[in-house]
Amino acid sequence: MKHAFIIWISGILLLVCSFSGYGFDNGPTWFGFQYSLNTSGARTLGMGGTAVASVDDASASLINPAALVRLSKTEFRFDSNYRHLDEINQPGADNLGTGESIRLGLQVEETSQIDPALMALAAPLADGQAVIGLFYHEFLPYDRFVTVTDPLSGGIAEQHNVMFDLDEFGFSVARSLYDGQLAIGLSASLVTLNMDIKSVQDRTPQPGSFDGAEFTSYGSQAEQEPIWRFGLLYRPDEFMALGINYTLTPNPDYTMTTANSAATVNSAQQNSCQGDVNIGILPGNIPAGNWICKSSLPLPSSLSIGFAYIPDDVWTLAIEAMYIDYSRITKEFHAAYAYPGGDVTIIQEYSDFEAEAVVEVHLGLEYLTRFKQYPLALRAGYYSDPAHDIRYRGSDSTSQIIYPGGEDVQHLSVGAGMLFKETLQVDLALDAADDDSYRLAISLAYRY
């Protein structure tokens, strides 16, 4: 009865959390856009993201739902992240004497902030062979400011501000088979897209002043889409484990509204955008009104395969390979305008943009000290993050600068955890990358 009451209360708390999300086009708002679907928890982060075969807590709902069978007690956990990203500055260049299109300057700031990452509750059933769980996961907290400068006048040409997160609420179930050697698991969740984005443009930018008028707004369709996670865990003996997780993601639909201008008319029509009811003709035979572009955003599906070796009750060594299909992102990538200030005679199409599927390699290590009263765990990890940002392959020089495709990034991580009175687990982790970004994580887990 006690367990059922806590599950009921936690379910209500999780249900009241809001759902929100995002969508994007070829504007600078999405410069260097990155996210992760399945990584959560300080233990996972401290071990370099190697968790699909070694996770032993309720965060398995995301990482590998089959591993929930490792829980012998009911667990409620809370994970939180602090992310820091360095400001990005890209100088612009004019086309005087170069024969190239104008390349605008770019300054990108992303707010460093503390964000909840995961709340999860998992409880073994009476027979001990199955585990069920509920979870709320926020994996796209995003607060970005983008300033575009004009290389001729030095003034501000555009300002962009985007605030969103993408949350999911779902349930998990896992079942142990063949005397515990094999386990299967499933997580199912719902995601809804919402966002708050404002973009303004100064038609005649001058230093020290900015009287821009809004020229782009975005709105997502209020529909929910499912994410499915399928997990397997094979444990031939007490020393080894093999884990597999496949994440099947949706193609959420969204609409984009772009105010009409000389920079949008050709490209919007080329990409099958429709004019709204206010379409008319301005001086110079330029149609007035807004372009309504319908699109979808395929989230990247992934497949993770991991191996964990536990030679004794002290050491855990793990290795994991993760295939992430980022190429799906640009299959419905819309270009509503040839980039303002660039060569407006160039009609951009979504086929000018691409993202590559990648394979990430993760290595992790955990050492459990023999302190009896307060057991302490020490962790370290490494993983590679191959370049997978959006790349522009057209001929407009500004878009080439905004979307270069990214660079490979290497990550080192460390972490520690302590168990208090066999009920409260506290974990901390630091993930530092060679692009000067870093992430801190804290996890609190209560078991009873």
N, C-alpha and C positions, 0 to 999 in steps of 0.2 A: 504493500500500500504506500509506503514511504517513497519508493522508487517511482511508482506511477504518478504520485502527486508532483514530484519534482519535474518529471518529464512533461506533465501537463502544463505546469507554470512556465517552464523554459520554452515550450512551444508557443505559448501566447507572447512571450517577450520577443521571440524571434520573428513572429508574424508581424509585429508592429513596426519592424524596421523597414525603411523605404527602399524601393528598387529604383535604380537610375542607370544611365548608360551614355552612349556616345555614337557619333557617326562622323565621317570626314569627307573632304573633297580635296582639290589640289591647291588650296590656300596654305599659307605658312603656319596656320594654327597647329598642324599635325607634324611639324618638323621634329625628327628624332623620336617619333612616337613608339613606345615599347610597353609591354605588359607581360604578366605571367598568369596563367590560369590555375596552376596546381600547387605552386610552392607556398607553404604557409608554416609558421611555427619556428621558434628559435632553435630547436634541436635540428630540424631539417636545414635551416640556414647555416648553422654552425658547422654542419657536416657537408657543406658545399652542395646542398640540394640533393644528396643521395638518400632517398627515403623510400623508394618504391618497394625495396626488399627488406628494409630495416625499420620502418616506422612502426611504433608500438603504442601509439596514443590515438586520440579521437581525430587528430588532423588527417588520419588515414581516409576520412570521408572524401578528401580531395586527392590525396597522393596515390592511394591504392585502397579502395574500399574493402578488398578482401582481407587486408591486414587488420581490420577491426576485430578479427577473431582472437587477436593477441590480448585483448582486454579481458582481465579476470574480474574487474570491478567497474561499477558505473563511474564515468568520468565527465565532468563539465570543464571546458577549457575556454580560455580567452587569449587570442594572439593579437599583438599590436606591432606596427612598424613605424619607424621614423626614416624618411628618405631624404637624402641631400643630393641635389644635382647642381653642377656648376653652371653659371650663366654662359650663354653662347653668344659670341659676337662674330659676324661675318661682314667685312667691308664691301661696299658697293663699288661699281665702276660705270662710267658713262661710255657712250659709244662714239665720242668725238675722235675721229681719226682711226678708229679701230675696225669699223665695219661690222661690229657685233651689236646685238641688241643690248639695251640698257640692263645692267645688273644692279638691283637695289640692295642696300645694306640690310642686315638682319640682326636683331638682338632678341634673344629668347631667355626669359626668366621663368622658372618653375618654382612655385612655393614649396619650401621644405616644410613638412608637416607631419604630425603624428596621426596615424589612421588606424582604426580597427581593421584587422585583416580577417579574423575568423572567430566566431562563437560556435561551439559544437557541444552536443550532448550525446553520449553513446552509452548503451546499457546492455550487458549480456542478458539473454533470456534464461528462463529457469533451467533448461536442459544443458546450458553451458556450451552448446554447439552453434548457437546463432547470436548475433549482435545486431541491434537496430540503433539508428541515430538520427538526429536532426542537426542541421547546420545553417548558419548564415555567413556568407563569404563576401567580402568587399575586395575586389582585385583590380580596380581601376581608379583609385583616387587621383584626381588630376586637377590642378589649378595653375594655369599657364598664362603668361603675358608675353605677347610678341609685338615688337616695334619694328616697322619697316621704314628705313630712311632713304630719302632721295639723294643720289650721288651728285646731282647738279647743284641743287640749292642747299643741301645739308639739312633741310627740314624734315619733319616727320611726315611720311606719305600715308602710312596706315598704322592702326593700332588694333590688336586682336586680344580678346580675353575669353578664355574658355574655362568653365568649371563644370566638372561632372565626375561621377563615379559609376562603376558598373557593379551592381550587387546581385547576388543570387541567394535564394532560399530553397533548401531541398532536404531530402531524407536519404539515408543509406541503410543497406542491409548486407550482412555477410553470413556465410554458412561454412562450417568446417566439415570436411568429408574425409573418408578413408583414415579414420583414427587420427585425424589432425594433420596428416601429411599434405593435404590439398585444401585450399579454401577459395571460394568464389565470392565476389562482392559486386554490388551495384550502387551507384549514387545517381539520383535524378534531381534536377533543380530547374527552377524557372527564372528567366532573366527578362527584364523590361528596360527598354531604351528611353532615356530622358537626358536633357542637357540644357545648359544655359550659356549661350555664346553670343558675343557682340563683336562686330567688326565695323570700324569706321575708316573712311578714306578722306584725305585732304586733296581736293582737286588741284590746288596750287600751293604745294607745301613751301613754307618759308621758315627759316630758323627762328626759334623763340615763340612761335605761335602755332596753334592747331585748332582749326574750326571745322573738323571733319564731320561728315554726314554719314549716317549708317548706310552701308551698302550691301551688307550680307547678314542674314539671320538664318538660323537652323531650327528645325523642329522634327522630332521623331514621332513615329506612329506609336500609339499606346497599345502595343500588343506584347504578349509574353511568349518567349521562345524557350525550349528546353535545352539543357546541357546534360549529356549522359556520360558517366564514367564507369567503365567495366574493368574489374580487377581480378587478378589471379595471384595466389601465393602458394608456392610449392616448397615444402620443407622436408627433404629426404631424411634428414637427421637433425640433431640439436645444434650442429655446427654450421649448417649452410641453409641459405634461403634464396629462392629465385622469385622475383616479383615482376608482374606485367600490368601496366595500366594503359588503357586506350580511352582517350577523351574525344567524344563526338560532339562537335559544336554546331550551332545553328547559323542561319543567314538572316539576322534581324533586318527588317525593312525600315527605312527612314526616308524622310523627304527633306530636301534642301531648297531654300528660297534665296535667290540672288537678285538684287536690284539690277535693273537694266543699265547698261552703259555701252560705250563703244568697244570696251574691252570684253564684253560678255556676249554680244549679240551673235556673232558668228559661231563661237565655240558652243554656246548653249543650244543653238539650233542643230549643230553637228552632232551633239550628244543626246538628241531627242528630248530636250527639256521643253515644257509647254509654257506659253505666256498666260498670265492670269487675266481676270476680267478687265483689268485697268490698262491693258496694253493699248498704246496709242502711238502717235508720231510727235517727236520733239523737233525743234529746229535742227536742220542738218539731216532730216529724214531718219533720225534715230528713234526706234520704237521705245515707248515708255512702259512703265509697269515692272512686274517681277517675273523672273523665270522660276518655274516650279519643276525641280528635278527629282524624280523618284529613283531610289536606288536601294541596294542592300549591302550589308557589311558582313562578309563571311569571316567569322572568328576562326583563328587557326586551330585545326585539330592536331592532336599529338599522340605519339606512341612512346611509352617509356619501358625499358627493359633494364632491370637491375639485379645485381648479385651481392649478397652479404655473407661474410665469413665471420663466425663467432667462435674462435678457437677455445675460449674459456669464458668465465663469468666476468672478465675484466675488459677485454678488447673486442671491438667491432670494426671490421674493415668493409667498406662498401664501394662499389663502382656502378655507374649507371650511364646509359646512353639514351638520349631523348631526341626523337625526330619530331620537328614542329613544322607544320605546313603553312608557313607565312604567305606562300604564294597565293593562297585563297583570298587574301585581303584585297588585292587589286583586281580581282575578276569583275567587280562591279564598281570600280573606282571611277567617279565622275569628275570631269573637268568642265566646270560651268563657265570658266573664263580662261582666255589666254592671260597670263599673269599681268595685272595692271602695272604699268610702268615698264614692263618688258616689251617685247616686240608683239604688239597687239594684232599684227597681221598673221601671226602663227596660230593656227587653230589646234588646240590641244585636244587629244582624245584620251579616254581612259586607257587605251592600249599603249600610250606613251609612258605609263607608270608600271613598275613591277616591284615585287618583293620575292626573295628567294626562300625556299624551304631550307632548313638547316638541321644539322645534327649537333647537339650539345653533349659534351663528355663531362661527367661529374665524378669526383673522387672524394671520399669521406673517411674519417677516422674518429672513433670514440674510445676513451679510456675511463673506466669506472674505478675510482679510488676505493680503498677498503675501510673508509671511515664508517663505523657502525652506527653512530647516533645520527649523523647528517651525511648520508652518502653523496659524494660529489662526482660529477661527470665532467670531463674535459674533452673538447672537440676541436677538430680542424678540418678544412676542406679546400678544394680547388675545383673550378670549372671554367670552361671556355664558353663564350657567348659570341658565336659567329655573326658577322654583319648581316642584318636582315631588315634594316630600315627601307623605306620606300625609295626607289631610284627612278629618276626621270630620264627617259631615253630620247626625248625630243630635241629640238634645236633652240628652244628659248633659254638664254643664258641664265636668267634669274631662277627659273625652275631647276636648272641644273645645279645651282648653288644650294637651293633650299632642299632638294632631294638628291643627295649624292650617293645614297645607298648605305651609309654608315660605315663603321669600322669594327673589326674584331676586338672584343673586350675580354680581358682575363680577370678572373675574380679569385681572391683568397679570403677565407673566412675562418673565424675562431668563435668558440662558444663555451659556455659552462652552464651546468644545471645542478640543483641541489634538491633533495627530497627531505621534507620536514614532517616528522611524526608519521611517516608512511601514508600521508593523505594529501599533502600539498607539495606539488612539484613546481619549482620556479626555474626558468631557463632564460638565458641571455645570449645574444649572438651579434657579431659584427661581420658584415660582408663589405670588403673594400675592393674597388675595381681600379684598373690602371688608367681610366678616363677621369679620375679624381672624384667620382661619385661614390657614395657609400650608403649602406642601409643598416640600421639597428633594429633588432627585434627582441621582444619580451613575450614570454608565454607563461600563463598561470593555469595550472591544472589541479582540480580538486577531485580526489578519488575516494569512494566510500563503498 
